Amino acid sequence: MYIPRQLSLALVLVAVLVSAPCFGTSAQIVPLDQHERATRLITHFLDKYHYKDFSIDDLLSEQIMDAYVGALDPNRSYFHQKDIEGFEVFRFGMDEALNHRKLDAPFAMFHLYRNRVNERVTYALDLIGQEFDFDVHEEFLVDRSDSDWAQDVEGLNEIWRKRVKNDVLSLRLAGETPDEIRETLGKRYRSITRRSQLDAEDVYQLFINAFMSTLEPHTKYLSPRTSENFAIRMSLSLQGIGALLRAEGDYTLVESIIPGGPADLSNLLHASDRIVGIAQQDETEFRDVVGWRLEEVVELIRGAKDTVVRLQILPGADGPSAKVKEIQITRDEITLEEQAAKSEIIDIRDEARHIKVGVIDVPAFYIDFAAYQRGESDYRSTTRDVEQLISELKQDNVDALVLDLRGNGGGSLTEATQFAGLFIDEGPVVQVQDSRGNVRVHRDRDPKISYQGPLVVLVDRFSASASEIVASAIQDYQYGMVVGETTFGKGTVQQLINLNSFDSGAKAKLGQLKTTIAQYFRINGNSTQHKGVVPDIDFQTIYADEEHGERALKNALPWSSISALRHPYGMIDRQVVGTAADLHKSRITNDEKYRLLMEMIQLDYEVRNRDTISLLESTRKKEHEQAEAVRANRDELLKTGQPPSVEGEEEEFVDVLLEETAHIAADLVKLMEAQHSSAFGDRNFQ
């Protein structure tokens, strides 16, 4: 029988735990009664409603095992090969843990992980006082997630010797003295044990999410504590800096910046930056937060409106060899007003004529649900705000319109459907298919069209979900062109389920389940899932050929298709698109700003994606200089439209890609005038 083997190994691991060094966490962590109840509900709802058809069997058990080990030790720096071989007794028992709600195995595995962390910290602390030779050519592998496991303790020691040497060199180059380095790293390494000092609730969440990650990347379990933090983060009255954070190894990584928030407005913090230190406005010293639990880091960053939080960050743009940079951000409420759509006009002039291009920046698809539910007639929403902006741009006699959806991660499906209705006739916008194959069509039922002229939609690799619905609808109706980068590719629908609502007998909170229940399909029948929306004109950045977005996520649902829907077509046909693309290619060939931007993107990509960094001090200094030069060139280009060596006439922000998009819109005006269809007057119903 398998269960006895589980229990046998659990006893072995407990014995190892007792004899291992432990920083104040020797108490055993065991599954709680509520975990059995939560598991029963979770497996029930996933079986009944999840979009993917799956079975909790031996085949899935193998995948769960690998996912859980990866969740415990993602960078393969704590376990060695003999540990992994010891876990093999559990490989075909993860399904039993779920089906029979016997969670001893994953908890026993966690106990060994906690011991291994403590052993590594003890070893790292012993190394701090040693002298390192920085004239020896060595390299430190930053990302070990795809590397082989160390064969034994000696192999782990070598990995950690290089890690400590790298940390010492980084602080040495930052100007810290040997005594300061020892103090900083002593605090840092002791803090690493925070990541292993989880309670039963944390361990359960870690295991269940490892299971869910084998299904697809957007199904998650939120423990009671995580659920509370999620509710706070979704509140419009949240006071903080406006950044979504996640744990990545021992670091706190900035996953995304909330549009209109303090971090966004400051332009000091960016996605992929790592936060390594935090201080409040009245504190003189930073707290090193490497190794801290995510909840603890978030708690330090949150605070009252108008107070200052100081951060030490490793800029993601500088790659793995980044130097610490200090910034400060004033906390504020993230309000609807700051996330609202905004407009501007770009003048395109040539020898023949002057064309005015209206631009509407749409950072999110929002709606003031509270005001809407109160029955207020003037509630705010993306559709209402953009409709007003279009009216104002019409009064300014714009010749074309650009919708800027870059960085727009989505929002309300209803809002996206109504938004698309501003530009299309009454008709279908998106199809939604559930796990049983039932298809529901979301339609624009208002025949009113707010804008009927030349239209260009600008997207990038971060445009996702509702943004992709809008862009694909305009593209499929042929009422406008889509330009930029291939979008994120998130074409799935999630629903949040409060588990306590289905177990009235539970004495403790059970948490929430976010599960994927449906998939979006375009009106042409193709899914936006995985492939995203492919632009009519691709700006051919370095990211165009790189896997990003949904297709870079493990176990992402594949692309698929269903039946297309009948709908009217506009006059942005393939001939118009082809001609516009040719004009774009010809223009950028001689556009110095565009060429410089592409070079900066290429260099930025190379710096960010280095797998290894040198432990040779002279080489490391050169890497820092290169990274700083790339950042300086990029910042200067974005600010003035000129490289640092060229004096710009005006010190103002120049968005090179938006500027080129405006030129494409101007080309579209001329092409449509040539076809005598600037108002889309000739339509064929197909």
Disulfide bonds with the S-S distance in Angstrom:
none
